[in-house]
């Protein structure tokens, strides 16, 4: 997309010489129309164009075709706008006149990354959608019992409470219940009750009317409304504030939802699944969780065993994760040495399946061109994982002043809130800044100081 015909001819010649098919557009509006009709693998777009400029076109493109990589072209004087384009989702920008060799490198890298993402997504889709729960979780007897429970409850309308330690696969089970239910063709929406900042939680769940509170400049549909006809999965339900527990109970009982600032309620047709790694019954005893809500959610309960109690699943899961990451990283490693697998099976896996997956990814990353994972490499990463776990449970070190302790606690609280908000916004720093009620620059500086990267949260 470029209003300068000479630039279009030059770029088209470069791309055609490299074997690409090229579609040209002289402005952003025409380019968006062509993109919608033809779904290109990559877009090269000028910043300054008539009718619709590059930033406007990019912003609109991201709402409809978020996965198409975009390279921006700009004059030297427009570099600040080019940086803004990166914030809106462009993968790179080049200044005019364009260097053909630099352009080829940028385009080649972008197309390779997109092809790789497509390959990994296809593999994950095969696992998540087409494969059985046994393939996702393992062949052990304990998992077979979980599968039996899923099959029993999936076709009913029961609310289900899924219990298990962090990383045991609670959301995987919730997705399986949805897939085997009559609601399978409708939305499945997963919400982490501990990740959404508390001031935003009610609006996120129920929605809000325009003007309902400061900053509510437009009407917003809540997640419950967006899931209408389908399933809502409330992860870490124990983190839901007590005031919202009462409102959730009313929704469950009345099957109606009222947006913040709305005068009327709307009918809701949603099945609720919930999960927690807490002892909710104990929380009801000390008043931190409503007993009536607990029994309303726990019409049927599935308890997931930790990985250390189902070691028969470790070889299956380790090989599955190995296959996934070797494709993603294009590594030749294809299997584990027998003593390496034995080392994986002996480890306690306090972080369960999620920790196993993280360790396998790190192992493959550092496999150094070998086709088989060695015992020594497994032992090194298992030792690192064990050290991190012991560090997480350590108490505040001695000889730290009250001021130092307070500053450290504040840093960790900021880190946790920023991290969870970025996860919720899928790495969009502008949205995260609005959610945290701060400006973009302040959030950027905080992230830099805390070592947080937005790209780690992008899909």
Helices and strands as residue ranges (DSSP letters): H 5-17, H 28-38, E 42-46, H 54-64, E 69-74, G 76-78, H 79-87, E 92-95, H 100-125, I 126-130, H 133-137, H 141-154, E 160-163, H 170-179, E 188-192, H 198-206, E 207-208, E 220-221, H 223-226, E 231-235, G 237-239, H 242-254, E 256-257, E 266-267, E 271-276, H 280-285, H 291-297, E 300-303, G 307-309, G 311-313, H 314-329, E 335-336, H 338-346, H 352-365, E 372-373, H 375-392, H 402-424, H 429-435, H 440-450, G 454-457
